[in-house]
Amino acid sequence: MEFTRKLVLEDGAEYYGTGFGYGGDAVCEIVFNTSMVGYLAASATSTLPVVLTVVALVCLALRQFAGSKLPAVVNDVLLVAANICLIGSFAVFVLARVSLAADVYFIPVNYPASEATALHISIVGAVCYLVGIVTLIVEGFSAKN
């Protein structure tokens, strides 16, 4: 295999390879991207929103199915606990997506369409969290029978 190009780094290191594209000499900055699909903000997904949402759903299910057999104070505690879990889950969910929103809307980079799709799905998820939180708050302050 014949090497047609040479890359010379600032420290003097030389690398040889096969070139493509522009055939002349150039002084420039090189950016290495090791992602398979383009620039993606690689961060671990937090399981905390899922855990808090499941705890909230268990509290609400317990309140729904055993509520008539439980004292009123326990029903209220379950409702408050579910709301606190959903608010905490919402906060973690939204804060984990701030960098994604910055990448898509505020930083002029060539991001893949999958990043914008992920953000739009996250916005729908955040709206669902807000609807659930508001519903529980309204239920908590509504008149009891």
C-alpha positions in Angstrom: 0.0 0.0 0.0 1.4 3.4 -1.0 1.0 6.3 1.5 0.0 9.5 -0.3 -0.2 11.9 2.6 1.8 12.9 5.7 0.4 14.5 8.9 2.9 16.5 10.9 1.9 17.4 14.4 3.1 20.4 16.4 5.5 18.3 18.4 7.1 17.0 15.1 5.6 13.6 15.1 4.9 12.4 11.6 2.1 10.0 10.5 1.7 8.6 7.0 -1.5 7.4 5.3 -3.7 7.4 2.3 -5.3 10.8 1.6 -8.6 11.7 0.1 -10.3 15.0 -0.6 -8.1 18.1 -1.1 -4.7 17.2 -2.7 -2.6 20.2 -1.7 -0.6 21.2 1.4 -2.6 22.8 4.2 -2.0 24.1 7.7 -5.1 23.5 9.8 -6.6 22.1 13.0 -7.7 18.5 13.0 -10.6 17.3 15.0 -10.9 13.6 15.8 -14.4 12.2 16.2 -14.7 8.7 17.5 -18.5 8.6 17.6 -20.2 6.2 15.2 -23.1 8.7 14.3 -21.5 12.1 14.8 -21.3 14.3 17.8 -23.3 13.1 20.7 -23.1 14.2 24.3 -22.0 10.9 25.8 -23.1 10.7 29.3 -24.5 7.9 31.5 -28.2 7.8 31.8 -29.3 8.3 35.4 -31.7 5.7 36.8 -32.9 8.0 39.6 -35.9 9.5 37.6 -37.1 5.9 36.8 -36.8 4.8 40.5 -38.5 7.9 41.8 -41.3 7.6 39.2 -41.8 3.9 40.2 -42.0 4.8 43.9 -44.5 7.5 43.1 -46.6 5.1 41.1 -46.5 2.5 43.9 -47.7 5.2 46.4 -50.5 6.2 44.1 -51.5 2.5 43.4 -51.5 1.8 47.1 -53.6 4.9 47.7 -56.0 4.0 44.9 -56.5 0.3 45.7 -56.3 0.4 49.6 -57.2 4.0 50.2 -60.7 3.3 51.6 -59.1 0.9 54.2 -56.3 3.4 55.2 -56.6 6.3 57.6 -57.0 9.7 56.0 -53.5 10.8 57.2 -51.9 7.8 55.5 -53.7 8.7 52.2 -52.4 12.2 52.5 -48.9 11.1 53.2 -48.9 8.8 50.2 -50.2 11.6 48.0 -47.4 14.0 49.3 -44.8 11.3 48.9 -45.8 10.6 45.3 -45.7 14.3 44.5 -42.3 14.7 46.1 -41.0 11.7 44.1 -42.4 13.1 40.9 -40.9 16.6 41.5 -37.5 15.1 42.3 -37.7 12.8 39.2 -38.7 15.8 37.1 -35.8 17.9 38.4 -33.2 15.1 37.7 -34.8 14.4 34.3 -34.7 18.0 33.1 -31.2 18.8 34.5 -29.8 15.8 32.7 -31.0 17.2 29.4 -29.7 20.8 29.8 -26.5 20.0 27.9 -28.5 18.3 25.1 -30.7 21.4 24.8 -27.6 23.6 24.7 -26.1 21.4 21.9 -29.2 21.4 19.8 -30.5 25.0 20.2 -27.6 27.2 21.3 -24.3 25.9 20.1 -23.9 26.0 16.3 -22.5 22.5 15.7 -23.3 20.0 13.2 -25.3 17.6 15.4 -27.1 14.5 14.1 -30.9 14.5 13.7 -31.0 11.8 16.4 -29.9 14.4 19.0 -32.8 16.8 18.1 -35.2 13.9 18.1 -34.0 12.8 21.6 -34.4 16.4 22.8 -38.0 16.7 21.4 -38.9 13.3 23.0 -37.4 14.6 26.3 -39.6 17.8 26.1 -42.7 15.6 25.7 -41.5 13.6 28.8 -41.0 16.8 30.8 -44.5 18.0 29.9 -45.9 14.6 31.0 -44.1 15.0 34.3 -45.5 18.5 34.8 -49.1 17.4 34.0 -48.7 14.6 36.6 -47.3 17.0 39.2 -50.0 19.6 38.7 -52.7 16.9 38.8 -51.4 15.6 42.1 -51.2 19.1 43.6 -54.8 19.9 42.5 -56.0 16.6 44.0 -54.2 17.3 47.2 -55.9 20.7 47.6 -59.3 19.6 46.4 -62.2 19.2 48.9 -62.6 15.7 50.5 -65.9 13.9 50.4 
